[in-house]
Amino acid sequence: MTKIFATGCTGYIGGDALYAIANKHPEYDITCLARNSEKGGKIAAQYPNIKLVYGDLNSAELIETESEKADIVCHFANCDHEASAAAIVKGLSKRPSSSPGFLIHTSGTGILEVDDLLRGTYGTSVEKVYDDWKSISAVTSLPDEAWHRNVDKIVLAAGSDSVKTAIVCPPTIYGPGRGPDNQRSDQIYKMAEAVMKRGKGFYVGEGQNKWASIHVHDLSKMYMRLVEEAAAGGGKATYNEDGYYFTESAEFVWKDMAENVAKECKKQGFIKTDECESVSKDEADQIAPHGAAKWGMNSRCRAVRGYQLLGWSPESKTVAEELPDIVKSEAERLGLVTHHAAKAAGTA
């Protein structure tokens, strides 16, 4: 029986990936790290057969022990947390080379913003596009100043006969999560929230910066394919220095996204104008923490490895198709939508 240890199971990414894996493969023996009884209870309610251990990402001894026992570790949690990554590696490294353990680690294409970060540029377009096939060495040797690079280096350095590593690197994620707790993403959702609060749309600088995107259900399919290949002993996947997997289905320009968000907010009656304005880096950071990085830099990538090796292919709704629901869900969070239950009860 394949044993899996997973972190971040109540998060947006981890929760949805757990849904995909656990529902397709009830034969897997899955243990989840839960921060507390509240989080654990939510996992147990959805998956009564999943085992729970309690601790946080700083519980190094616990993480090391569970990683040593697992055939596969899925690290869905904080991609900037060095101690947890090191503990996972330490545990998996105790396995014999005759029976290697697999680490499927979550990074993020914020790592590709490093060129803008070093230049201090926002809202400008760049031509450089990274891929995980022909230019994988460029991705695995990015400057140390890049976000997430600190933990990427720990994972990449761990690759050995005893530890087979695969890094999954998603861009802007959208779509409804299916996990037991957080079911909401960040960038586009936070923009919709901010547009409704401000009453108008916005973009950073010229707004010509570009990002790739992926539906959360398609992202989970990549995790599931990697887990399946690892459960088969390695299968068709590549690992270690060749174990880097972008996940994307399309690319957008942030000014276009801002305009579409504003139009949808106006269409649903939450703002009076679909006007969009340029904001500076400092203004973006005032709208939301790290707003300039969320909405003002470039993160361009192409997912080739998953297509070529694993038969992975995105099939879910596009951003444009999900946008009405994104705006509606953020309006509900802000209390701008009267729920049907309230109307029926006559309390609206």
Secondary structure as UniProt FT lines:
FT   STRAND          3..7
FT   TURN            9..10
FT   HELIX           12..24
FT   TURN            26..27
FT   STRAND          29..34
FT   HELIX           37..46
FT   TURN            48..49
FT   STRAND          51..54
FT   TURN            57..58
FT   HELIX           60..69
FT   STRAND          72..75
FT   TURN            79..80
FT   HELIX           82..92
FT   TURN            93..94
FT   TURN            97..98
FT   STRAND          101..106
FT   HELIX           109..113
FT   HELIX           114..119
FT   STRAND          130..131
FT   TURN            134..135
FT   HELIX           136..139
FT   TURN            140..141
FT   TURN            144..145
FT   TURN            147..148
FT   HELIX           149..158
FT   STRAND          163..169
FT   STRAND          172..174
FT   HELIX           187..198
FT   STRAND          201..204
FT   TURN            205..206
FT   STRAND          210..215
FT   HELIX           216..231
FT   TURN            232..233
FT   TURN            235..236
FT   HELIX           240..242
FT   STRAND          244..246
FT   STRAND          250..253
FT   HELIX           254..267
FT   TURN            268..269
FT   STRAND          276..279
FT   HELIX           281..287
FT   TURN            289..290
FT   HELIX           291..296
FT   STRAND          301..302
FT   HELIX           306..310
FT   HELIX           319..333
FT   TURN            334..335
FT   HELIX           340..345
//
